[in-house]
Amino acid sequence: MTPILEIDNGPIRPVTRVRTKEKALSRVVDLVEERVQQSRPRRIAVLHADAEGEAWLIKKEAQDRLDPDELLVSELNPILSIHVGPGVFGLAFSTGA
């Protein structure tokens, strides 16, 4: 099982689990889509730790489904990477001014 975690102004908390990385890609975009709803502007960052392939897949899905005003791909910083390990990917977002 692949856990999906969230950080929202505080500690990391579990959100859900899915069976495969492919399902995780789609589910992460689902969760962001629920949170941003009609908010504008949408700034999205795809983050990964040694998971560049997954990062580009989630970028494509985020671009298609979230219609971001700004979208970038970046590696996680080393501090976070140490805690989550290689193969991790995710989305960060910001809405409003």
The first five atom37 places (N, CA, C, CB, O) and aatype in JSON, in Angstrom:
{
  "aatype": [12, 16, 14, 9, 10, 6, 9, 3, 2, 7, 14, 9, 1, 14, 19, 16, 1, 19, 1, 16, 11, 6, 11, 0, 10, 15, 1, 19, 19, 3, 10, 19, 6, 6, 1, 19, 5, 5, 15, 1, 14, 1, 1, 9, 0, 19, 10, 8, 0, 3, 0, 6, 7, 6, 0, 17, 10, 9, 11, 11, 6, 0, 5, 3, 1, 10, 3, 14, 3, 6, 10, 10, 19, 15, 6, 10, 2, 14, 9, 10, 15, 9, 8, 19, 7, 14, 7, 19, 13, 7, 10, 0, 13, 15, 16, 7, 0],
  "atom_mask": [
    [1, 1, 1, 1, 1],
    [1, 1, 1, 1, 1],
    [1, 1, 1, 1, 1],
    [1, 1, 1, 1, 1],
    [1, 1, 1, 1, 1],
    [1, 1, 1, 1, 1],
    [1, 1, 1, 1, 1],
    [1, 1, 1, 1, 1],
    [1, 1, 1, 1, 1],
    [1, 1, 1, 0, 1],
    [1, 1, 1, 1, 1],
    [1, 1, 1, 1, 1],
    [1, 1, 1, 1, 1],
    [1, 1, 1, 1, 1],
    [1, 1, 1, 1, 1],
    [1, 1, 1, 1, 1],
    [1, 1, 1, 1, 1],
    [1, 1, 1, 1, 1],
    [1, 1, 1, 1, 1],
    [1, 1, 1, 1, 1],
    [1, 1, 1, 1, 1],
    [1, 1, 1, 1, 1],
    [1, 1, 1, 1, 1],
    [1, 1, 1, 1, 1],
    [1, 1, 1, 1, 1],
    [1, 1, 1, 1, 1],
    [1, 1, 1, 1, 1],
    [1, 1, 1, 1, 1],
    [1, 1, 1, 1, 1],
    [1, 1, 1, 1, 1],
    [1, 1, 1, 1, 1],
    [1, 1, 1, 1, 1],
    [1, 1, 1, 1, 1],
    [1, 1, 1, 1, 1],
    [1, 1, 1, 1, 1],
    [1, 1, 1, 1, 1],
    [1, 1, 1, 1, 1],
    [1, 1, 1, 1, 1],
    [1, 1, 1, 1, 1],
    [1, 1, 1, 1, 1],
    [1, 1, 1, 1, 1],
    [1, 1, 1, 1, 1],
    [1, 1, 1, 1, 1],
    [1, 1, 1, 1, 1],
    [1, 1, 1, 1, 1],
    [1, 1, 1, 1, 1],
    [1, 1, 1, 1, 1],
    [1, 1, 1, 1, 1],
    [1, 1, 1, 1, 1],
    [1, 1, 1, 1, 1],
    [1, 1, 1, 1, 1],
    [1, 1, 1, 1, 1],
    [1, 1, 1, 0, 1],
    [1, 1, 1, 1, 1],
    [1, 1, 1, 1, 1],
    [1, 1, 1, 1, 1],
    [1, 1, 1, 1, 1],
    [1, 1, 1, 1, 1],
    [1, 1, 1, 1, 1],
    [1, 1, 1, 1, 1],
    [1, 1, 1, 1, 1],
    [1, 1, 1, 1, 1],
    [1, 1, 1, 1, 1],
    [1, 1, 1, 1, 1],
    [1, 1, 1, 1, 1],
    [1, 1, 1, 1, 1],
    [1, 1, 1, 1, 1],
    [1, 1, 1, 1, 1],
    [1, 1, 1, 1, 1],
    [1, 1, 1, 1, 1],
    [1, 1, 1, 1, 1],
    [1, 1, 1, 1, 1],
    [1, 1, 1, 1, 1],
    [1, 1, 1, 1, 1],
    [1, 1, 1, 1, 1],
    [1, 1, 1, 1, 1],
    [1, 1, 1, 1, 1],
    [1, 1, 1, 1, 1],
    [1, 1, 1, 1, 1],
    [1, 1, 1, 1, 1],
    [1, 1, 1, 1, 1],
    [1, 1, 1, 1, 1],
    [1, 1, 1, 1, 1],
    [1, 1, 1, 1, 1],
    [1, 1, 1, 0, 1],
    [1, 1, 1, 1, 1],
    [1, 1, 1, 0, 1],
    [1, 1, 1, 1, 1],
    [1, 1, 1, 1, 1],
    [1, 1, 1, 0, 1],
    [1, 1, 1, 1, 1],
    [1, 1, 1, 1, 1],
    [1, 1, 1, 1, 1],
    [1, 1, 1, 1, 1],
    [1, 1, 1, 1, 1],
    [1, 1, 1, 0, 1],
    [1, 1, 1, 1, 1]
  ],
  "atom_positions": [
    [[0.83, -1.18, 0.0], [0.0, 0.0, 0.0], [0.88, 1.26, 0.0], [-0.95, -0.01, 1.22], [1.92, 1.32, 0.66]],
    [[0.45, 2.22, -0.75], [1.16, 3.49, -0.85], [0.42, 4.55, -0.04], [1.3, 3.93, -2.34], [-0.72, 4.88, -0.36]],
    [[1.05, 5.09, 1.0], [0.38, 6.12, 1.79], [0.41, 7.47, 1.08], [1.03, 6.24, 3.17], [1.37, 7.8, 0.39]],
    [[-0.65, 8.24, 1.27], [-0.69, 9.63, 0.8], [-0.74, 10.49, 2.06], [-1.93, 9.91, -0.16], [-1.63, 10.34, 2.9]],
    [[0.22, 11.4, 2.16], [0.37, 12.23, 3.35], [0.12, 13.68, 3.0], [1.77, 12.07, 3.96], [0.19, 14.08, 1.84]],
    [[-0.18, 14.48, 4.04], [-0.45, 15.9, 3.84], [0.26, 16.7, 4.91], [-1.98, 16.18, 3.87], [0.33, 16.3, 6.07]],
    [[0.79, 17.85, 4.5], [1.33, 18.84, 5.44], [0.53, 20.11, 5.21], [2.9, 19.08, 5.24], [0.52, 20.65, 4.1]],
    [[-0.15, 20.59, 6.24], [-0.94, 21.8, 6.12], [-0.74, 22.64, 7.38], [-2.45, 21.47, 5.91], [-1.47, 22.48, 8.36]],
    [[0.24, 23.52, 7.36], [0.55, 24.38, 8.51], [0.79, 23.6, 9.79], [-0.58, 25.36, 8.73], [0.35, 24.0, 10.86]],
    [[1.48, 22.49, 9.69], [1.75, 21.72, 10.89], [2.39, 20.39, 10.55], [0.0, 0.0, 0.0], [3.07, 20.26, 9.54]],
    [[2.17, 19.41, 11.42], [2.82, 18.12, 11.23], [2.26, 17.36, 10.02], [2.67, 17.28, 12.49], [1.18, 17.66, 9.51]],
    [[3.02, 16.38, 9.59], [2.58, 15.5, 8.5], [1.47, 14.61, 9.05], [3.77, 14.64, 7.93], [1.57, 14.09, 10.16]],
    [[0.4, 14.45, 8.25], [-0.68, 13.55, 8.68], [-1.09, 12.66, 7.52], [-1.9, 14.36, 9.2], [-1.07, 13.09, 6.37]],
    [[-1.47, 11.42, 7.81], [-1.92, 10.52, 6.76], [-3.3, 10.93, 6.25], [-1.95, 9.07, 7.27], [-4.16, 11.32, 7.03]],
    [[-3.5, 10.83, 4.94], [-4.79, 11.16, 4.33], [-5.51, 9.89, 3.9], [-4.61, 12.11, 3.14], [-6.67, 9.68, 4.23]],
    [[-4.8, 9.04, 3.15], [-5.39, 7.8, 2.66], [-4.28, 6.88, 2.2], [-6.4, 8.08, 1.51], [-3.1, 7.24, 2.27]],
    [[-4.64, 5.7, 1.74], [-3.7, 4.75, 1.16], [-4.29, 4.24, -0.14], [-3.4, 3.57, 2.14], [-5.5, 4.06, -0.26]],
    [[-3.43, 4.01, -1.1], [-3.85, 3.42, -2.37], [-2.94, 2.24, -2.66], [-3.81, 4.46, -3.54], [-1.88, 2.09, -2.05]],
    [[-3.37, 1.39, -3.6], [-2.63, 0.14, -3.85], [-1.39, 0.31, -4.72], [-3.54, -0.85, -4.49], [-0.43, -0.45, -4.55]],
    [[-1.38, 1.26, -5.64], [-0.26, 1.38, -6.57], [0.2, 2.82, -6.7], [-0.65, 0.82, -7.95], [-0.53, 3.75, -6.33]],
    [[1.41, 3.0, -7.22], [1.91, 4.35, -7.47], [1.06, 5.05, -8.53], [3.38, 4.32, -7.9], [0.84, 6.26, -8.45]],
    [[0.59, 4.29, -9.51], [-0.24, 4.88, -10.56], [-1.53, 5.47, -9.96], [-0.59, 3.83, -11.63], [-1.95, 6.56, -10.34]],
    [[-2.13, 4.73, -9.03], [-3.34, 5.25, -8.37], [-3.0, 6.44, -7.48], [-4.02, 4.15, -7.55], [-3.8, 7.36, -7.33]],
    [[-1.81, 6.41, -6.89], [-1.38, 7.53, -6.05], [-1.25, 8.8, -6.87], [-0.04, 7.2, -5.36], [-1.63, 9.88, -6.42]],
    [[-0.7, 8.68, -8.09], [-0.56, 9.85, -8.96], [-1.91, 10.54, -9.15], [0.02, 9.44, -10.33], [-2.04, 11.75, -8.97]],
    [[-2.9, 9.76, -9.53], [-4.23, 10.31, -9.79], [-4.9, 10.82, -8.52], [-5.1, 9.25, -10.46], [-5.55, 11.87, -8.53]],
    [[-4.74, 10.08, -7.43], [-5.41, 10.45, -6.18], [-4.84, 11.75, -5.61], [-5.28, 9.33, -5.15], [-5.58, 12.56, -5.05]],
    [[-3.54, 11.95, -5.75], [-2.93, 13.19, -5.27], [-3.52, 14.39, -6.03], [-1.38, 13.15, -5.43], [-3.82, 15.42, -5.43]],
    [[-3.67, 14.24, -7.33], [-4.27, 15.32, -8.12], [-5.72, 15.52, -7.71], [-4.17, 15.02, -9.63], [-6.19, 16.66, -7.64]],
    [[-6.45, 14.43, -7.44], [-7.84, 14.53, -6.95], [-7.9, 15.38, -5.69], [-8.43, 13.12, -6.67], [-8.73, 16.28, -5.58]],
    [[-7.01, 15.1, -4.75], [-7.02, 15.81, -3.46], [-6.74, 17.3, -3.64], [-6.0, 15.2, -2.51], [-7.38, 18.14, -3.01]],
    [[-5.78, 17.63, -4.49], [-5.48, 19.04, -4.73], [-6.66, 19.7, -5.43], [-4.2, 19.2, -5.59], [-7.02, 20.84, -5.11]],
    [[-7.26, 19.01, -6.37], [-8.42, 19.54, -7.09], [-9.56, 19.88, -6.12], [-8.91, 18.53, -8.15], [-10.22, 20.9, -6.27]],
    [[-9.79, 19.01, -5.13], [-10.82, 19.26, -4.12], [-10.49, 20.51, -3.3], [-10.96, 18.05, -3.19], [-11.39, 21.27, -2.94]],
    [[-9.22, 20.72, -3.01], [-8.83, 21.83, -2.16], [-8.78, 23.18, -2.88], [-7.49, 21.54, -1.56], [-9.09, 24.21, -2.27]],
    [[-8.4, 23.2, -4.15], [-8.29, 24.48, -4.84], [-9.62, 24.95, -5.41], [-7.28, 24.39, -5.96], [-9.83, 26.16, -5.55]],
    [[-10.53, 24.04, -5.73], [-11.84, 24.33, -6.3], [-11.76, 25.46, -7.32], [-12.83, 24.7, -5.19], [-11.1, 25.28, -8.35]],
    [[-12.39, 26.6, -7.09], [-12.42, 27.69, -8.06], [-11.4, 28.79, -7.76], [-13.79, 28.29, -8.11], [-11.42, 29.84, -8.41]],
    [[-10.52, 28.58, -6.8], [-9.55, 29.6, -6.4], [-8.58, 29.95, -7.53], [-8.77, 29.13, -5.17], [-8.17, 29.09, -8.3]],
    [[-8.24, 31.21, -7.6], [-7.27, 31.71, -8.57], [-6.4, 32.75, -7.92], [-7.97, 32.29, -9.82], [-6.88, 33.43, -7.01]],
    [[-5.17, 32.93, -8.29], [-4.41, 32.11, -9.22], [-3.99, 30.8, -8.56], [-3.17, 32.86, -9.73], [-3.94, 30.7, -7.33]],
    [[-3.7, 29.81, -9.36], [-3.25, 28.5, -8.87], [-1.78, 28.32, -9.21], [-4.09, 27.34, -9.49], [-1.38, 28.33, -10.37]],
    [[-1.0, 28.16, -8.17], [0.43, 27.88, -8.34], [0.67, 26.46, -7.85], [1.33, 28.93, -7.57], [0.39, 26.13, -6.7]],
    [[1.19, 25.62, -8.73], [1.39, 24.21, -8.41], [2.87, 23.87, -8.56], [0.52, 23.31, -9.34], [3.52, 24.3, -9.51]],
    [[3.39, 23.1, -7.61], [4.75, 22.59, -7.7], [4.71, 21.08, -7.57], [5.66, 23.21, -6.59], [4.11, 20.54, -6.64]],
    [[5.33, 20.41, -8.51], [5.5, 18.96, -8.45], [6.86, 18.74, -7.8], [5.39, 18.28, -9.89], [7.87, 19.24, -8.28]],
    [[6.88, 17.98, -6.73], [8.11, 17.73, -5.98], [8.41, 16.24, -5.99], [7.99, 18.26, -4.52], [7.49, 15.42, -5.95]],
    [[9.69, 15.89, -6.04], [10.03, 14.48, -6.03], [11.41, 14.27, -5.42], [9.98, 13.9, -7.45], [12.24, 15.19, -5.36]],
    [[11.64, 13.04, -4.98], [12.95, 12.62, -4.49], [13.35, 11.39, -5.3], [12.92, 12.31, -2.93], [12.89, 10.28, -5.03]],
    [[14.17, 11.6, -6.28], [14.65, 10.53, -7.16], [13.48, 9.78, -7.81], [15.54, 9.55, -6.38], [13.48, 8.55, -7.89]],
    [[12.48, 10.53, -8.25], [11.3, 9.96, -8.92], [10.92, 10.87, -10.1], [10.09, 9.8, -7.92], [9.76, 11.28, -10.23]],
    [[11.89, 11.16, -10.94], [11.66, 12.11, -12.03], [10.58, 11.63, -12.99], [12.95, 12.35, -12.79], [9.79, 12.43, -13.48]],
    [[10.53, 10.33, -13.28], [9.5, 9.81, -14.18], [8.1, 10.06, -13.66], [0.0, 0.0, 0.0], [7.23, 10.54, -14.39]],
    [[7.88, 9.74, -12.39], [6.58, 9.98, -11.78], [6.27, 11.48, -11.72], [6.53, 9.38, -10.37], [5.12, 11.88, -11.88]],
    [[7.3, 12.29, -11.48], [7.1, 13.74, -11.42], [6.55, 14.26, -12.74], [8.41, 14.46, -11.06], [5.64, 15.09, -12.75]],
    [[7.09, 13.8, -13.86], [6.61, 14.28, -15.16], [5.21, 13.76, -15.46], [7.58, 13.86, -16.28], [4.43, 14.45, -16.11]],
    [[4.88, 12.54, -14.99], [3.51, 12.03, -15.18], [2.5, 12.84, -14.38], [3.44, 10.55, -14.76], [1.44, 13.2, -14.89]],
    [[2.83, 13.14, -13.11], [1.9, 13.91, -12.29], [1.82, 15.35, -12.79], [2.34, 13.88, -10.81], [0.77, 15.98, -12.67]],
    [[2.92, 15.87, -13.35], [2.88, 17.21, -13.94], [1.88, 17.26, -15.08], [4.28, 17.62, -14.44], [1.09, 18.21, -15.18]],
    [[1.91, 16.26, -15.94], [0.98, 16.22, -17.08], [-0.46, 16.16, -16.58], [1.28, 15.01, -17.99], [-1.32, 16.89, -17.08]],
    [[-0.73, 15.3, -15.61], [-2.1, 15.19, -15.08], [-2.53, 16.47, -14.39], [-2.19, 14.01, -14.11], [-3.67, 16.9, -14.54]],
    [[-1.64, 17.09, -13.62], [-1.96, 18.36, -12.95], [-2.23, 19.45, -13.97], [-0.81, 18.78, -12.01], [-3.16, 20.24, -13.8]],
    [[-1.44, 19.5, -15.03], [-1.63, 20.5, -16.09], [-3.01, 20.32, -16.74], [-0.51, 20.4, -17.16], [-3.73, 21.3, -16.95]],
    [[-3.36, 19.09, -17.05], [-4.63, 18.8, -17.72], [-5.84, 19.05, -16.82], [-4.64, 17.36, -18.18], [-6.86, 19.57, -17.29]],
    [[-5.74, 18.68, -15.55], [-6.92, 18.73, -14.68], [-7.04, 19.99, -13.83], [-6.9, 17.56, -13.78], [-8.15, 20.39, -13.5]],
    [[-5.92, 20.61, -13.48], [-5.97, 21.74, -12.55], [-5.86, 23.1, -13.22], [-4.87, 21.61, -11.54], [-6.13, 24.13, -12.59]],
    [[-5.46, 23.13, -14.48], [-5.32, 24.38, -15.22], [-4.57, 25.43, -14.4], [-6.71, 24.91, -15.63], [-5.11, 26.51, -14.12]],
    [[-3.33, 25.12, -14.01], [-2.6, 26.06, -13.15], [-2.14, 27.3, -13.89], [-1.39, 25.37, -12.54], [-1.92, 27.27, -15.1]],
    [[-2.0, 28.39, -13.15], [-1.42, 29.61, -13.69], [0.1, 29.51, -13.72], [-1.85, 30.83, -12.85], [0.76, 30.14, -14.55]],
    [[0.63, 28.71, -12.83], [2.08, 28.48, -12.76], [2.29, 27.04, -12.35], [2.78, 29.48, -11.75], [1.61, 26.54, -11.45]],
    [[3.23, 26.35, -13.01], [3.49, 24.94, -12.71], [4.98, 24.68, -12.87], [2.67, 24.0, -13.64], [5.56, 24.96, -13.91]],
    [[5.6, 24.13, -11.83], [7.01, 23.82, -11.91], [7.29, 22.44, -11.34], [7.84, 24.86, -11.19], [6.48, 21.89, -10.59]],
    [[8.42, 21.9, -11.7], [8.87, 20.6, -11.21], [10.21, 20.81, -10.51], [8.99, 19.54, -12.37], [11.08, 21.5, -11.04]],
    [[10.36, 20.21, -9.32], [11.59, 20.39, -8.56], [11.86, 19.16, -7.7], [11.5, 21.66, -7.68], [10.94, 18.44, -7.32]],
    [[13.11, 18.93, -7.41], [13.46, 17.89, -6.45], [13.21, 18.41, -5.04], [14.95, 17.44, -6.62], [13.35, 19.6, -4.77]],
    [[12.83, 17.5, -4.15], [12.67, 17.87, -2.74], [14.02, 18.3, -2.18], [12.09, 16.7, -1.92], [15.07, 17.86, -2.64]],
    [[13.97, 19.16, -1.18], [15.23, 19.55, -0.56], [15.79, 18.36, 0.22], [15.03, 20.78, 0.37], [15.03, 17.47, 0.62]],
    [[17.09, 18.33, 0.45], [17.72, 17.18, 1.11], [17.17, 16.87, 2.49], [19.18, 17.42, 1.22], [17.14, 15.7, 2.88]],
    [[16.74, 17.85, 3.23], [16.21, 17.61, 4.58], [14.95, 16.75, 4.51], [15.9, 18.95, 5.29], [14.84, 15.77, 5.24]],
    [[14.0, 17.12, 3.64], [12.8, 16.3, 3.5], [13.11, 14.96, 2.87], [11.76, 17.04, 2.66], [12.54, 13.94, 3.27]],
    [[14.0, 14.93, 1.9], [14.34, 13.68, 1.22], [14.88, 12.64, 2.18], [15.36, 13.94, 0.12], [14.59, 11.45, 2.03]],
    [[15.65, 13.07, 3.17], [16.2, 12.14, 4.17], [15.07, 11.44, 4.91], [17.12, 12.89, 5.17], [15.17, 10.25, 5.21]],
    [[13.99, 12.15, 5.21], [12.89, 11.59, 6.0], [11.96, 10.7, 5.18], [12.1, 12.7, 6.62], [11.42, 9.73, 5.71]],
    [[11.77, 11.02, 3.9], [10.8, 10.25, 3.11], [11.44, 9.22, 2.21], [9.98, 11.19, 2.27], [10.78, 8.25, 1.82]],
    [[12.71, 9.39, 1.86], [13.42, 8.43, 1.05], [13.19, 8.61, -0.44], [0.0, 0.0, 0.0], [12.36, 9.42, -0.86]],
    [[13.94, 7.84, -1.25], [13.82, 7.95, -2.7], [12.49, 7.4, -3.2], [14.97, 7.22, -3.37], [11.89, 6.54, -2.57]],
    [[12.05, 7.92, -4.34], [10.81, 7.44, -4.95], [9.57, 8.2, -4.56], [0.0, 0.0, 0.0], [8.47, 7.89, -5.02]],
    [[9.73, 9.21, -3.72], [8.58, 9.99, -3.25], [8.28, 11.1, -4.26], [8.85, 10.59, -1.85], [9.18, 11.69, -4.84]],
    [[6.99, 11.37, -4.44], [6.57, 12.47, -5.3], [5.32, 13.08, -4.69], [6.3, 12.0, -6.77], [4.64, 12.45, -3.89]],
    [[5.03, 14.33, -5.08], [3.84, 14.97, -4.55], [3.61, 16.33, -5.19], [0.0, 0.0, 0.0], [4.37, 16.77, -6.05]],
    [[2.55, 16.96, -4.73], [2.17, 18.28, -5.21], [2.11, 19.25, -4.04], [0.82, 18.24, -5.94], [1.67, 18.9, -2.95]],
    [[2.57, 20.45, -4.29], [2.37, 21.56, -3.36], [1.57, 22.6, -4.14], [3.74, 22.15, -2.81], [1.72, 22.72, -5.35]],
    [[0.74, 23.35, -3.43], [-0.05, 24.36, -4.14], [-0.28, 25.58, -3.29], [-1.38, 23.78, -4.58], [-0.23, 25.54, -2.06]],
    [[-0.53, 26.67, -3.99], [-0.87, 27.93, -3.36], [-1.95, 28.6, -4.21], [0.39, 28.85, -3.2], [-1.88, 28.56, -5.44]],
    [[-2.92, 29.19, -3.57], [-3.96, 29.92, -4.3], [-4.07, 31.32, -3.72], [-5.33, 29.18, -4.21], [-3.63, 31.57, -2.6]],
    [[-4.65, 32.2, -4.48], [-4.85, 33.58, -4.01], [-3.63, 34.44, -4.28], [0.0, 0.0, 0.0], [-2.66, 34.01, -4.9]],
    [[-3.71, 35.66, -3.81], [-2.66, 36.65, -4.09], [-1.37, 36.34, -3.42], [-3.09, 38.0, -3.66], [-0.4, 37.09, -3.57]]
  ]
}
